[in-house]
Amino acid sequence: MLRRLTRWAVAAPVALALVSGLSACGSDEPGTTASASPAASSAASSSALTVFAAASLTETFTELGKTFEAANPGVKVTFNFGSSATLAQQITQGAPADVFAAASPATMKTVTDASMAAAPTTFVRNKLEIAVPPDNPAKVDELKDLADAKVKVALCAEQVPCGAAAIKALDAAGLKVTPVTLEQDVKATLTKVELGEVDAALVYKTDVLSAGGKVTGIDFPEADKAINDYPIAPLSKAPAPDLAKKFVDLVLSQQGKDVLVKAGFEAA
């Protein structure tokens, strides 16, 4: 009898432990531990920021993106640089983005008219320069030289902000220029000069500076008639609205202005 009681005293705790363990396992639904809670999912999505920005902002916004990531550990900033007109179209068609920075009020208006953004703020201005190869083979000195049929010229397409600005400048000078190519953004237009495929192009001053010694910039007075304002705004359907606001605040801050002005932009 004593021996049976002893065996029961040893076995009972073990059995209870097994029952308890099985009960605990049975209380978890399959896949529960692998699934993130709503709070965790929200935290994960808010750690990513997507910014759509004009091609001419590539260098400055890339720098500001690194500054933003350093100030917000765990946040990853992704940029989509390109033609403002194309970016605006992508946004209105539902492309996920948090912030839009355009190279003209007209392209921003496409987004605000679609109720995808509200109250954009102009943060900088930019003006055109003539970009030529360092050796300037066509001997371009001023804007009227681009009207010479022997000079191969690249321009941005008319619907692109740099193209619209070029038309304004040429109209102000009373000139008609026949380009050999029309590009979809200012970086592509500048590349034509860098590769020696054209003799000159009308691009932004900031792009001439960012190219370093690959091109030479020539100022011309009519550029003052075609200065582009750059607006920025958080988007209404931003997946990370808090981060969107913080990034816009950085761009509008003195720190952001210093980076932009150093790159050749004019303060708004």
Backbone as a ProteinNet text record, in pm:
[ID]
protein_1_A
[PRIMARY]
MLRRLTRWAVAAPVALALVSGLSACGSDEPGTTASASPAASSAASSSALTVFAAASLTETFTELGKTFEAANPGVKVTFNFGSSATLAQQITQGAPADVFAAASPATMKTVTDASMAAAPTTFVRNKLEIAVPPDNPAKVDELKDLADAKVKVALCAEQVPCGAAAIKALDAAGLKVTPVTLEQDVKATLTKVELGEVDAALVYKTDVLSAGGKVTGIDFPEADKAINDYPIAPLSKAPAPDLAKKFVDLVLSQQGKDVLVKAGFEAA
[TERTIARY]
83.7	0	85.8	187	278.2	350.9	386.8	460.4	373	237.2	147	126.9	116.2	100.1	221.6	336.5	460.3	465.4	426.3	426.7	328.1	209.6	107.8	156.4	228	277.8	380	458.5	558.4	493.6	396	336.5	240.1	170.7	66.3	117.1	226	275.4	315.1	373.7	414.8	294.4	188.7	67.1	3.5	-0.2	-58.2	18.9	150.3	234.2	208.3	191.5	164.2	30.3	-72.2	-205.1	-202	-128.6	-118.7	-51.8	55.2	128.4	44.1	-30.8	-116.2	-227.4	-279.8	-386.1	-336.2	-213.4	-155.6	-134.7	-85.6	-63.5	-195.4	-298.9	-428.1	-495.6	-457.8	-523.9	-476.4	-360.5	-307	-359.3	-416.5	-462.7	-343	-351.1	-237.8	-202.6	-71	-23.2	-27.4	-85.3	-98.7	35.7	131.5	261.8	338.3	307.8	379.7	319.3	197.1	129.6	157.9	182.5	206.3	74	75.2	-43.5	-70	-193.1	-221.5	-125	-89	3.2	140	184.6	315.9	314.9	204.6	194.3	198.1	128.5	127.2	266.3	338.6	474.3	565.4	546.5	631.5	605.8	475.3	445.4	490.8	486.4	523.4	674	751.4	896.5	950.5	860.3	900.3	836.8	916	868.2	900.5	800.1	820	797.2	898.7	893.9	904.5	806.8	811.3	863.3	971.6	1033.9	1087.1	1084.7	1135.3	1280.3	1317	1452.4	1560.5	1531.9	1632.2	1661.2	1582.4	1603.9	1683.9	1731.4	1795.4	1906.1	2001.7	2117.9	2080	2002.2	1969.4	1876.9	1776.7	1683.4	1748.4	1840.6	1913.7	1991.2	2053.3	2125.6	2030.5	1918.3	1820.6	1758.2	1745.2	1692.9	1784.2	1914.3	2009.7	2003.3	1987.6	1973.3	1847.9	1740.3	1613.4	1624.9	1688.4	1706	1791	1895	1981.9	1905.1	1812.6	1734.3	1616.4	1584	1470.5	1515.3	1587.2	1640	1530.8	1563.1	1468	1382.3	1387.3	1307.9	1389.9	1327.9	1390.9	1318.9	1394.7	1337.3	1365.9	1260.7	1273.4	1227.8	1307.9	1275.2	1236.5	1145	1111.2	1133.4	1247.2	1280.6	1243	1191.8	1157.7	1090	1028.6	953.1	837.4	820.9	712.1	576.5	562.2	436.2	405.6	508.1	490.1	459.2	530.3	507.6	366.4	320.9	185.5	82	104.8	13.2	12	130.4	138.9	63	75.9	8.1	-143.2	-192.3	-336.9	-393.1	-306	-349.5	-337.1	-296	-296.1	-162.9	-53.7	77.6	97.4	140.1	157.6	276.4	250.7	356	312.3	409.9	381.9	398.4	495.6	528.8	549	506.2	532.5	599.9	715.4	787.5	801.5	735.9	730.5	818.8	849	932.3	849.1	717.9	632.8	497.6	433.1	298	197.4	217.7	123.4	116.4	232	230.6	176.5	201.8	143	-9	-57	-201.2	-275.1	-208.2	-267.8	-304.3	-217.9	-238.2	-340.9	-332.2	-427.6	-568.8	-581	-712.7	-778.6	-695.9	-747.2	-768.8	-754.9	-771.8	-673.2	-555.1	-451.4	-351.9	-360.1	-274.3	-344.2	-306.8	-367.4	-259.9	-281.1	-194.5	-45.5	-0.2	144.3	217.3	343.7	428.1	543.7	566.4	682.1	807.3	905.8	1023.4	1151	1159.6	1274.3	1230.1	1321.7	1301.5	1426.2	1408.8	1519.9	1512.5	1626.9	1628.6	1715.2	1696.8	1766.6	1906	1990.2	2119.2	2136	2225.7	2264.7	2378.7	2361.2	2468.3	2536.6	2669.1	2748.3	2861.2	2918.4	3035.6	3150.3	3242.4	3353.5	3431.3	3446.2	3521	3431.7	3300.6	3203.6	3231.7	3220.3	3258.6	3177.6	3052.2	2969.5	2986.3	3074.5	3102.5	2975.4	2895.5	2773.1	2808.8	2760.5	2787.9	2661.7	2551	2426.6	2307.1	2188.3	2068.2	2041.4	2065.3	2033.3	2115.3	2229	2310.6	2237.7	2141.6	2069.2	1974.5	1943.7	1856	1929.5	2062.3	2142.2	2116.2	2077	2042.8	2161.4	2281.7	2400.7	2427.9	2360.6	2381.2	2278.5	2327.6	2238.3	2196.8	2066.4	2012.9	1920.7	1931	1838	1752	1624.1	1531.1	1448	1391.1	1291.8	1161.3	1080.8	950.2	863.5	771.3	692.1	613.1	562.6	480.6	562.9	694.3	785.2	818.5	827.5	854	973.9	1085.7	1201.8	1175.4	1086.2	1049.4	959.5	864.5	776.7	857.2	955.9	1041.7	1125	1174.9	1254.3	1171.6	1047.9	960.2	937.1	916.9	898.5	1021.2	1138	1262.3	1284	1260.7	1278.8	1176.6	1054.2	951.6	989.1	1044.2	1085.1	1194.9	1278.4	1387.3	1343.7	1221.3	1173.3	1245.5	1282.9	1360.9	1280.5	1311.9	1256.2	1371.9	1368.3	1474.8	1413.6	1480.2	1435.3	1528.9	1488	1576.9	1588.2	1700	1717.9	1659.6	1630.3	1570.1	1491.2	1382.1	1300.6	1299.6	1348.7	1363.8	1254.3	1232.5	1121.7	1154.8	1281.6	1316.8	1450.9	1483.3	1600.9	1731.3	1735	1857	1887	1783	1802.8	1850.3	1797.6	1838.8	1986	2025.5	2164.9	2258.9	2214.4	2297.5	2336.6	2247.8	2278.3	2401.2	2417	2533.9	2656.4	2640.5	2752.9	2811.5	2726	2771.5	2820.6	2807.7	2852.1	2758.5	2635.9	2539.5	2475.8	2481.7	2430.8	2533	2515.1	2606.6	2563.9	2435	2384.6	2247.9	2211	2078.7	2037	1906.7	1855	1813.8	1884.7	1859.1	1863.2	1837.6	1842.9	1987.3	2006.2	2137.6	2187.5	2095	2134.5	2189.8	2137.2	2184.8	2322.8	2348.9	2482.7	2584.2	2548.8	2639.1	2662.3	2554.7	2568.5	2650.5	2659.1	2736.2	2886.1	2926.2	3068.7	3133.8	3246.6	3320.1	3273.3	3165.3	3118.8	3054.8	3004.7	2944.6	2984.7	2963.1	2984.1	2849.8	2820.4	2695.6	2713.1	2615.1	2616.7	2487.8	2500.1	2382.8	2329.6	2200.6	2142.2	2026.6	2008.8	1912.5	1767.4	1729.8	1590.3	1548.9	1647.4	1615.4	1534.8	1552.9	1477.4	1328	1291.8	1151	1085.8	1165.2	1112.4	1158.8	1150.1	1191	1080.1	1117.6	1020.8	1014.2	892.3	869.6	854.4	909.9	901.4	811.2	693.1	605.8	624.2	595.1	602.6	480.5	433.7	317.2	313.5	264.4	233.3	110	101.1	-12.4	-127.1	-248.5	-367.3	-378.9	-335	-344.6	-208.6	-125.1	9	1.2	70.9	74.8	139.7	229.7	298.2	282.1	162.7	135.7	223.8	254.7	338.3	479.5	534.3	668	666.4	558.4	546.5	555.8	483.2	486.7	625.8	690.3	823.8	925.2	911.7	1005.6	983.9	858.6	829.5	884.5	869.4	922.9	1074.8	1142.7	1288.1	1324.4	1252.9	1280.7	1260.5	1158.6	1126.7	1212.4	1285.6	1368.1	1491.1	1560	1682.7	1787.6	1791.4	1884.8	1856.7	1729.2	1692.6	1724.8	1694.9	1722.8	1872.3	1954.2	2099.3	2148	2097.2	2136.7	2094.3	1973.1	1918.5	1987.9	2009.6	2074.5	2219.7	2284.9	2423.6	2430.6	2323.5	2320.8	2282.1	2251.8	2221.1	2076.1	1989.2	1850.8	1841.8	1736.4	1710.8	1609.3	1631.4	1536.3	1402.1	1295.6	1159.6	1124.5
-120.9	0	123.9	128.7	242.4	262.7	149.9	159	220	182.5	237.3	385.8	430.9	572.7	652.5	595	663.7	684.8	576.7	589.5	695.4	702.2	801.7	943.6	961.4	1094.6	1145.1	1056.4	1095.2	1121.4	1037.4	1046.2	1161.7	1197.4	1300.2	1434.1	1487	1616.4	1612	1497.6	1484.5	1488.5	1416	1412.8	1549.3	1617	1751.1	1845.6	1831.4	1917.6	1891.2	1761.5	1727.7	1782.1	1766.6	1816.9	1967.1	2034.2	2179.5	2223.8	2152.2	2186.1	2165.6	2054.4	2028.3	2130.1	2169.1	2269	2401.7	2437.5	2564.4	2561.5	2447.5	2437.8	2444.7	2377.5	2375	2508.8	2602.2	2731.3	2824.7	2794.8	2879.8	2831.9	2926.8	2890.3	2878.6	2790.6	2774.6	2907.4	2940.5	3061.3	3185.5	3179.2	3299.2	3359.3	3275.3	3327	3386.6	3345.7	3396.1	3525.5	3554.4	3673.5	3793.5	3908.3	4030.3	4086.3	4142.8	4208	4333.7	4388.4	4512.9	4623.8	4630.5	4734.8	4716.7	4588.8	4561.4	4592.2	4556.4	4585.3	4734	4809.3	4955	5012.4	4958.2	5007.4	4979.1	4859.4	4823.5	4915	4943.3	5027.5	5170.2	5216.6	5355	5375.3	5266.5	5280	5301.7	5307.7	5331.2	5460.8	5541.2	5668	5670.9	5700	5705.9	5848.4	5902.7	6041.3	6042.9	6104.5	6127.9	6270.3	6285	6417.1	6439.8	6565.4	6604.6	6560.8	6525.7	6475.2	6573.1	6702	6802.7	6807.3	6734.5	6729.1	6605.3	6529.9	6401.4	6412.8	6499.3	6507.5	6564.2	6671.4	6736.5	6651.2	6590.4	6508.9	6378.6	6325.4	6206.4	6238.6	6356.3	6398.7	6419.3	6485.2	6508.6	6377.5	6281	6150.6	6081.1	6091.8	6032.7	6104.1	6236	6313.3	6270.1	6248.6	6208.1	6069.7	5978.1	5843	5845.3	5929.1	5937.6	5993	6084.5	6145.4	6058.3	5957.4	5868.9	5723.7	5668.9	5533.1	5432	5343.2	5240.7	5280	5407.9	5455.3	5444.1	5392.3	5381.7	5474.6	5566.6	5660	5609.1	5596	5553.6	5667.4	5698.2	5807.6	5754.7	5824.2	5802.4	5936	5949.7	6073.7	6061.6	6170.4	6167.8	6295.7	6291.5	6405.7	6434.9	6560.7	6597.2	6560.8	6578.5	6546.2	6396.9	6314.8	6169.5	6127.1	6184.6	6151.1	6189.6	6307	6351.7	6253.7	6207.6	6110.7	5980.2	5934.9	5810.8	5823.6	5938.1	5959.9	5958.8	6028.1	6033.2	5898.4	5812.4	5677.3	5577	5626.2	5540.8	5487.3	5533	5486.3	5524.9	5431	5462	5554.6	5666.5	5763.2	5847.3	5904.6	5986.4	6135	6170.9	6312.1	6333.3	6449.8	6487.3	6623.2	6631	6756.6	6777.5	6880.5	6903.2	7019.7	7025.1	7132.7	7245.9	7240.5	7349.8	7343	7457.5	7458.7	7385.6	7390.8	7326.9	7176.4	7113	6968	6933	7017	6994.6	7009.5	7101.8	7125.8	7000.6	6920.1	6794.4	6707.2	6708.9	6626.6	6689.9	6819.9	6885.4	6885.1	6900	6895.6	6759	6655	6519.6	6490	6594.4	6581.4	6482.3	6471.3	6381	6453.2	6586.3	6666.6	6799.1	6863.2	6992.9	7089.4	7215.6	7323.7	7299.2	7282.6	7269.5	7398.5	7383.9	7498.1	7509.8	7630.5	7652.8	7658.6	7574.9	7567.1	7620.2	7617.1	7675.6	7720.3	7788.3	7825.3	7783.9	7769.5	7726.9	7799.6	7824.9	7892.5	7816.3	7847.6	7777.6	7832.6	7746.1	7783.4	7706.7	7756.9	7681	7588.6	7460.9	7364.5	7327.2	7334.3	7297.5	7205.2	7127.5	7046.4	7138	7087.1	7170.1	7241.8	7176.9	7241.1	7327.8	7324.8	7409	7413	7300.1	7292.2	7383.5	7413.6	7498.9	7647.4	7677.1	7815.8	7892.7	7826.6	7889.6	7988.4	8111.7	8214.5	8271.4	8266	8325.4	8250.2	8286.5	8211.6	8212.7	8324	8332.8	8235.9	8189.6	8093.8	7960.3	7931.5	7804.3	7801.8	7918.7	7925.9	7895.2	7885.7	7852.2	7705.7	7683.2	7547.5	7451.3	7504.6	7418	7370.1	7432.1	7395	7289.8	7173.7	7065.9	7092.7	7104.7	7144.4	7036.4	7013.9	6925.6	7010.2	6982.1	7047.8	6942.9	6981.7	6897	6907.1	6802.6	6805.1	6914.8	6966.4	7083	7057.8	6934.9	6907	6891.6	6884.7	6874.6	7016.2	7040.2	7175.7	7245.1	7172.8	7237.9	7270.6	7194.2	7224.4	7346.5	7355.8	7472.5	7598.8	7586.8	7701.5	7741.8	7644.5	7674	7750.6	7710.1	7779.2	7923.5	7945	8081.6	8167.9	8111	8186.2	8218.6	8120.8	8143.2	8243.3	8234.2	8331	8472.1	8482.5	8613.7	8675	8588.4	8636.5	8649	8606	8611.4	8514.1	8398.7	8300.8	8175.2	8114.1	7982.5	7884.5	7781.6	7680.8	7546.6	7476.3	7342.5	7238.8	7175.1	7078.8	6949.2	6883.1	6752.8	6641.7	6673	6575	6646.3	6584.6	6631.8	6521.4	6552.6	6451.6	6464.4	6354.8	6349.5	6403.3	6430.9	6499.7	6569.8	6655	6740.6	6661.6	6554	6472.9	6406.9	6358.8	6297.4	6401.6	6523.7	6632.3	6667	6675.8	6706.1	6596.3	6472.1	6358.6	6368.6	6423.6	6439.4	6528.4	6629.1	6717.3	6643.7	6576.1	6503.9	6400.3	6338	6234.6	6292.3	6424.2	6487.7	6465.8	6425.2	6400.1	6528.5	6635.4	6765.6	6872.6	6989.9	7101.4	7183.8	7179.6	7261.8	7211.2	7248.1	7214	7320.3	7338.6	7426.1	7338.8	7354.7	7276.1	7371.4	7317.2	7400.7	7426.3	7540.9	7576.6	7469.9	7414.7	7313.3	7188.2	7154.2	7034.6	7056.6	7178.4	7211.9	7197.6	7249.3	7240.8	7095.7	7016.2	6876.6	6793.1	6837.8	6763.7	6784	6880.3	6906	6954.6	6895.4	6939.3	6876	6798.8	6731	6828	6941.2	7042.8	7181.1	7279.8	7419.1	7491.6	7576.2	7648.8	7792.2	7839.6	7977.4	8046	8151.7	8228.9	8311	8337.5	8426.9	8503.2	8630.1	8716.2	8671.2	8606.4	8563.5	8455.6	8394.1	8292	8350.6	8480.2	8545.8	8553.5	8532.8	8535.2	8397.9	8298.8	8161.1	8085.5	8151.4	8086.8	7993.2	7872.3	7773.3	7768.9	7776.2	7753	7602.9	7555.9	7413.4	7395.7	7336.8	7311.4	7170.4	7155.6	7024.5	7008.7	6884.2	6858	6711.7	6685.2	6546.3	6504.1	6379.2	6331.3	6285.2	6303.8	6277.3	6130.4	6040.7	5897.6	5838.8	5919.3	5874.2	5754.1	5644.8	5530.6	5566	5664.6	5707.1	5858.2	5904.7	6049.2	6126.9	6065.9	6136.4	6157.2	6052.9	6065.6	6162.9	6162.8	6255.5	6399.7	6430.6	6566.6	6601.8	6506.2	6531.6	6556.2	6482.8	6503.9	6640.2	6678.3	6811.2	6919.6	6899	6995.2	7007.9	6895.9	6899.7	6981	6957.9	7030.8	7181.1	7218	7359.1	7424.3	7342.5	7394.8	7467.2	7537.3	7606.1	7506	7390	7285.2	7240.9	7222.3	7184.5	7293.6	7417.3	7530.3	7542.4	7519.9	7529.8	7429.1	7307.5	7203.7	7243.6	7293.2	7328.8	7450.8	7552.6	7674.7	7646.2	7562	7525.8	7456.5	7387.9	7317	7407.5	7534	7627.9	7671.1	7616.8	7660	7799.6	7870.5	8000.2	7983.5	8048.8	8038.2	8095.3	8032	8079.5	8202.7
0	0	0	85.4	93.7	-36.7	-102.3	-227.7	-336.7	-337.9	-437.5	-417.1	-291.8	-260.4	-304.1	-286.1	-324.1	-475.2	-551.6	-696.6	-743.6	-677.6	-714.5	-686.8	-576.8	-539.3	-639.6	-698.3	-797.3	-932.8	-969.6	-1103.3	-1117.5	-1009.4	-1018.8	-1066.9	-1009.4	-1058.7	-1205.9	-1247.4	-1386.4	-1477.8	-1439.6	-1520.3	-1528.3	-1413	-1412.2	-1501.6	-1498.6	-1583	-1729.7	-1767.7	-1906.5	-1951.6	-1860.5	-1894.4	-1911.1	-1819.7	-1827.2	-1955.9	-1995	-2116.4	-2240	-2243	-2358.2	-2367.6	-2250.2	-2248.2	-2301.7	-2264.6	-2311.6	-2461.2	-2513	-2656.7	-2730.9	-2674.4	-2739.5	-2741.7	-2652.9	-2647.2	-2756	-2822.4	-2929.3	-3062.8	-3142	-3274.6	-3367.3	-3465.3	-3559.1	-3624.2	-3627.2	-3694.5	-3609.2	-3487.6	-3406.1	-3371.2	-3334.1	-3293.3	-3410.3	-3533.6	-3650.1	-3703.3	-3659.9	-3710.7	-3621.8	-3683.7	-3607	-3558.6	-3440.5	-3387.3	-3467.7	-3461.5	-3533	-3495.5	-3368.5	-3323.6	-3385.9	-3394.1	-3452.8	-3602.2	-3670.4	-3812.8	-3838.3	-3752.8	-3767.3	-3748.5	-3648.9	-3622.6	-3740.8	-3802	-3915.5	-4033.4	-4062.5	-4177.4	-4155.5	-4030.8	-4003.5	-4000.4	-4013.8	-4013.9	-4155.7	-4252.5	-4391.4	-4440.8	-4510.8	-4565.9	-4714.6	-4797.1	-4941.6	-4990.2	-5055.8	-5103.8	-5255.2	-5321.1	-5465.3	-5485.1	-5561.6	-5575.5	-5716.5	-5757.3	-5888.6	-5905.7	-6028.7	-6057	-6013.8	-6023.8	-5987.7	-5838.3	-5759.4	-5614.1	-5572.4	-5667.7	-5637.1	-5533.3	-5558	-5467.8	-5330.6	-5329.1	-5201.6	-5116.1	-5177.2	-5098.9	-5052.6	-5132.1	-5087	-4960.1	-4957.5	-4837.2	-4719.7	-4745.6	-4638.1	-4591	-4680.8	-4642.1	-4541.7	-4563.3	-4468.5	-4333.5	-4338	-4214	-4138.9	-4212.1	-4151.4	-4088.6	-4157.2	-4103.2	-3976.2	-3975.3	-3857.1	-3736.7	-3763.2	-3654.4	-3612.7	-3695	-3665.6	-3681.9	-3583.6	-3594.2	-3628.7	-3722.5	-3763.6	-3882.2	-3921.1	-4034.5	-4162.3	-4267	-4397.9	-4494.8	-4556.2	-4653	-4793.9	-4873.2	-5012.7	-5102.7	-5204.9	-5295.9	-5434	-5496.1	-5635.9	-5705.3	-5774.4	-5844.2	-5991.4	-6046.9	-6188.3	-6231.6	-6346.8	-6396.5	-6302.3	-6263.1	-6172.8	-6232.2	-6363.4	-6429.7	-6419.8	-6440.4	-6430.8	-6288.2	-6193.2	-6052.2	-6009.1	-6052	-6017.6	-6072.6	-6194.7	-6254.9	-6176.6	-6135.1	-6058.2	-5926.2	-5861.1	-5733.6	-5751.2	-5852.2	-5873.1	-5917.6	-5967.9	-6007.2	-5892.9	-5774.7	-5656.2	-5610.5	-5668.8	-5624.1	-5476.8	-5392.3	-5249.3	-5226.3	-5163.6	-5133.6	-5014.9	-4947	-4828	-4853.2	-4938.5	-4962.4	-5111.7	-5160.1	-5299.4	-5301.7	-5368.3	-5388.2	-5538	-5589.7	-5734.1	-5775.7	-5905.9	-5958.7	-6017.4	-5995.5	-6041.5	-5972.5	-5951.8	-5894.3	-5983.2	-6114.9	-6207.5	-6185.6	-6165.6	-6144.8	-6005.7	-5906.9	-5774.5	-5780.9	-5863.8	-5876.2	-5923.6	-6006.5	-6051.1	-5931.3	-5831.5	-5711.3	-5617.5	-5596.9	-5506.7	-5566.1	-5698.2	-5762.5	-5745.7	-5729.2	-5708.2	-5560	-5477	-5330.5	-5269.7	-5332.6	-5281.6	-5191.4	-5186.6	-5099.3	-5075.5	-4965.5	-4933.5	-4886.4	-4914.5	-4865.6	-4886.4	-5011.4	-5035.1	-5001.4	-4966.4	-4929.8	-5027.7	-5080.7	-5167.5	-5079.5	-5110.6	-5023.2	-5089.3	-5222.8	-5293.5	-5432.4	-5501.3	-5641.2	-5719.1	-5850.5	-5934.8	-6068.6	-6128.5	-6258.2	-6357	-6482.6	-6589.5	-6615.5	-6668.8	-6726.4	-6856.6	-6940.1	-7059.2	-7017.7	-7040.6	-7011.8	-7141.9	-7141.9	-7259.6	-7216.4	-7308.5	-7274.4	-7231.3	-7151.7	-7102.5	-7213.5	-7329.4	-7438.7	-7528.5	-7501.8	-7572.6	-7724	-7792.9	-7934.6	-8026.5	-7988.8	-8074.8	-8043	-7944.2	-7906.4	-7864.5	-7784.1	-7733.8	-7622.7	-7635.4	-7534.7	-7471.8	-7545	-7495.1	-7553	-7505	-7540.4	-7690.9	-7758.2	-7901.4	-7985.8	-7933.1	-8007.5	-8026	-7938.2	-7947.9	-8067.2	-8121.8	-8238.8	-8368.7	-8363.5	-8481	-8517.9	-8640.7	-8685.9	-8675.7	-8673	-8664.4	-8521.8	-8423.4	-8282.9	-8241.6	-8198.2	-8153.5	-8008.4	-7988.8	-7857.6	-7801.8	-7671.7	-7600.2	-7506.8	-7506.2	-7413.9	-7342	-7228	-7163.2	-7241.9	-7236.4	-7300.8	-7238.7	-7316.5	-7274.2	-7147	-7127.1	-7009.1	-6882	-6896.5	-6781.6	-6733.9	-6602.8	-6554	-6617.8	-6638.4	-6700.3	-6847.2	-6911.9	-7049.1	-7057.9	-6964.7	-6960.1	-6931.6	-6842.5	-6811.1	-6931.9	-7007.4	-7126.8	-7230.4	-7247.3	-7343.1	-7298.5	-7170.4	-7118.5	-7146.2	-7119.1	-7139.4	-7287	-7374	-7517.4	-7571.1	-7521.4	-7562.9	-7518.1	-7395.9	-7343.5	-7430.3	-7489.8	-7576	-7721.5	-7752.1	-7890.4	-7981.8	-7925.4	-8001.7	-8030.5	-8144.7	-8177.3	-8191.1	-8107.8	-8108.5	-8147.6	-8237.7	-8278.1	-8216.9	-8107	-8041	-8120.4	-8103.4	-8168.8	-8082.2	-7955.7	-7866	-7756.9	-7716.1	-7603.5	-7498.3	-7379.4	-7275	-7168.8	-7095.8	-7000.1	-6861.7	-6834.9	-6710.5	-6727	-6632.2	-6647.5	-6643.2	-6566.8	-6559.3	-6693.9	-6759.9	-6891.6	-6992.3	-6980.7	-7070.3	-7048.2	-6923.4	-6890.2	-6938.3	-6928.2	-6970.6	-7117.6	-7199.7	-7342.1	-7362.6	-7276.5	-7283.8	-7230.2	-7118.7	-7057.6	-7152.6	-7232.1	-7325.6	-7458.2	-7473.9	-7597.1	-7714.5	-7686	-7793.2	-7845.1	-7766.3	-7809.4	-7772.5	-7831.3	-7804	-7683.3	-7652	-7542.3	-7498.1	-7376.6	-7324.3	-7224.4	-7209.9	-7104.6	-6987.8	-6876.5	-6755.6	-6636.1	-6518.4	-6398.9	-6355.6	-6294.2	-6239.8	-6143.3	-6062.7	-5964.1	-6030.5	-6147.6	-6216.9	-6277.9	-6322.2	-6371.5	-6257.8	-6141.1	-6026	-5983.6	-5981.9	-5937.9	-6035.9	-6160.5	-6261.3	-6247	-6164	-6145.7	-6273.4	-6307.2	-6426.2	-6555.6	-6550.2	-6671.9	-6770.7	-6720.9	-6808	-6755.9	-6839.5	-6800.4	-6810.6	-6712.3	-6711.7	-6760.6	-6836.1	-6887.3	-6843.8	-6766.8	-6725	-6841.5	-6839.6	-6940.4	-6874.4	-6907.6	-6837.3	-6847.6	-6957.3	-6974.7	-6875.2	-6809.6	-6709.5	-6594.4	-6569.7	-6462.1	-6492.2	-6618.9	-6659.4	-6644.5	-6606.3	-6604.1	-6479.9	-6365.7	-6240.3	-6192.9	-6154.8	-6107.6	-5955.1	-5901.7	-5759.2	-5736.3	-5624.5	-5588.9	-5466.6	-5483.1	-5367.9	-5311.5	-5182.5	-5117.1	-5027.7	-5014.4	-4930	-4888	-4765.5	-4729.4	-4809.5	-4843.3	-4921.6	-4831.8	-4878.5	-4797.8	-4758	-4846.1	-4817.9	-4780.9	-4720.2	-4681.8	-4587.5	-4617.7	-4525.7	-4391.5	-4392.8	-4269.6	-4253.6	-4215.2	-4210.9	-4112.5	-3998.7	-3900.3	-3954.1	-4016.1	-4074.9	-4191.9	-4268.1	-4381.1	-4333.2	-4227.7	-4173	-4121.9	-4056.3	-4002.2	-4114.3	-4225.5	-4336.8	-4399.8	-4419.2	-4474.6	-4382.3	-4251.6	-4154.4	-4167.9	-4193.3	-4211.4	-4336	-4445.3	-4568.6	-4548.7	-4471.4	-4449.5	-4340.8	-4265.9	-4156.6	-4209.9	-4122.5	-4162.2	-4209.3	-4145.1	-4186.4	-4329.9	-4362.5	-4498.2	-4598.2	-4562.6	-4652	-4680.3	-4577.5	-4595.3	-4699.9	-4693.8	-4789.9	-4930.7	-4944.5	-5075.6	-5136.6	-5056.1	-5106.1	-5145.7	-5068.9	-5101.6	-5238.3	-5275.9	-5404.1	-5520.5	-5490.9	-5599.3	-5608.3	-5523.9	-5522.1	-5457.9	-5493.3	-5431.4	-5319.7	-5207.6	-5095.8	-5136.5	-5090.6	-5124.9	-5044.2
[MASK]
++++++++++++++++++++++++++++++++++++++++++++++++++++++++++++++++++++++++++++++++++++++++++++++++++++++++++++++++++++++++++++++++++++++++++++++++++++++++++++++++++++++++++++++++++++++++++++++++++++++++++++++++++++++++++++++++++++++++++++++++++++++++++++++++++++++++++++

